[in-house]
């Protein structure tokens, strides 16, 4: 992959919806990886290495293909690939928040629905990236990460504030509670194939809910 004209990033979609294989793999490219597989592999590498310099051989091996051979043409735009990696996390968290917002019950029930959905998404994607680890990225990408971060935190804090009003969640600082939840979800590596991961995720939900739940009289309207 080559270094790139950063102005091109603004023309790329916010999320990667093309899950179809490339029409014709380059010569020497032995595995027909879908765009989705490549983006997910790059996302796991970014999370594990803490580095946005991800050469194609590393991505190919992470995705289960051979390390040699030419990369697909669309990978020439590295900032766009990085943008799609973070877009996957943003979409996963947005979908999880929507499930929580439409779930029945009080705010504690809704928060539980969010955590379960977010952990399901994390197992599916392999990891959830932190939007606050892109300080070495170009300004255009940093702005996009900041916008996504604010979107997630605003909706999550709204849910936490609802719990304070209906008496189902502790009267804790919403920013600190939000930080605790997101830090627990955005760990560098997840044992996706380990059968114990489901047990760990279940215990994580219980621990987070126990830390945040502290019933108190609901606030008068």
Residue pairs with C-beta under 8 A, 6 or more apart in sequence:
1 54
1 55
1 56
1 71
1 75
1 76
1 78
1 81
2 76
2 78
3 78
4 76
4 77
4 78
4 79
4 80
6 79
6 138
6 140
8 77
8 79
8 80
9 77
9 79
9 80
9 83
9 138
9 140
9 141
10 140
12 77
12 80
12 83
12 84
13 87
14 83
14 87
14 90
14 144
15 84
15 87
15 88
15 90
15 91
16 35
16 36
16 39
16 84
16 87
16 88
18 35
18 36
19 34
19 35
19 36
20 34
20 35
21 32
21 33
21 34
21 35
22 32
22 35
22 72
22 74
25 31
25 32
25 72
26 69
26 70
26 71
26 72
26 73
27 69
27 70
28 68
28 69
28 70
29 65
29 66
29 69
29 70
29 72
30 65
30 66
30 69
31 60
31 63
31 64
31 65
31 66
33 60
33 63
33 64
33 65
35 72
35 74
37 63
37 64
38 59
38 63
38 72
38 75
38 81
39 81
39 84
39 85
39 88
40 63
40 88
40 125
40 126
41 59
41 60
41 62
41 63
42 54
42 59
42 62
42 81
42 82
42 85
43 85
43 88
43 89
43 125
43 126
43 127
43 129
44 62
44 126
44 127
44 189
45 54
45 58
45 59
45 62
46 52
46 54
46 82
46 85
46 129
47 126
47 127
47 128
47 129
47 186
47 188
47 189
48 127
48 188
48 189
50 133
50 188
52 82
52 134
52 136
52 137
54 78
54 81
56 71
56 75
57 67
57 68
58 67
59 71
59 75
60 66
60 67
60 69
60 71
61 67
74 80
75 81
79 137
79 138
79 140
79 141
82 137
82 141
83 141
83 144
85 129
86 129
86 131
86 134
86 141
86 144
86 145
86 148
87 148
88 125
88 129
89 125
89 128
89 129
89 131
89 148
89 186
90 131
90 148
90 151
90 152
92 118
92 121
92 122
92 124
92 125
92 128
93 118
93 121
93 128
93 152
94 151
94 152
94 155
95 117
95 121
96 114
96 117
96 118
96 121
97 114
97 152
97 155
97 156
97 159
99 113
99 114
99 117
100 110
100 111
100 113
100 114
100 117
100 159
101 110
101 155
101 159
103 109
103 110
103 113
106 163
106 166
106 167
106 168
107 159
107 160
107 162
107 163
107 164
107 165
107 166
107 168
107 169
108 163
108 168
108 169
108 209
108 212
108 213
109 168
110 159
110 162
111 159
111 160
111 163
111 169
111 209
111 212
112 205
112 209
114 156
114 159
115 181
115 185
115 204
115 205
115 208
115 209
116 205
118 128
118 185
119 185
119 201
119 204
119 205
121 128
122 128
122 185
122 190
122 201
123 190
123 192
123 197
123 198
123 201
126 190
126 192
127 186
127 187
127 188
127 189
127 190
128 185
128 186
129 186
130 182
130 186
131 145
131 146
131 148
131 149
131 152
132 145
132 149
134 141
134 142
134 145
135 142
137 145
152 182
153 178
153 182
156 178
156 181
156 182
157 174
157 175
157 178
160 169
160 174
160 177
160 178
160 212
161 174
163 169
163 170
163 212
164 170
164 171
164 174
164 219
165 218
165 219
166 218
167 215
167 216
167 217
167 218
167 219
168 213
168 215
169 177
169 212
169 213
169 214
170 177
170 212
170 213
170 214
170 216
171 214
171 216
172 212
172 214
177 212
180 208
180 211
180 212
181 208
181 212
184 204
184 208
190 197
191 197
191 200
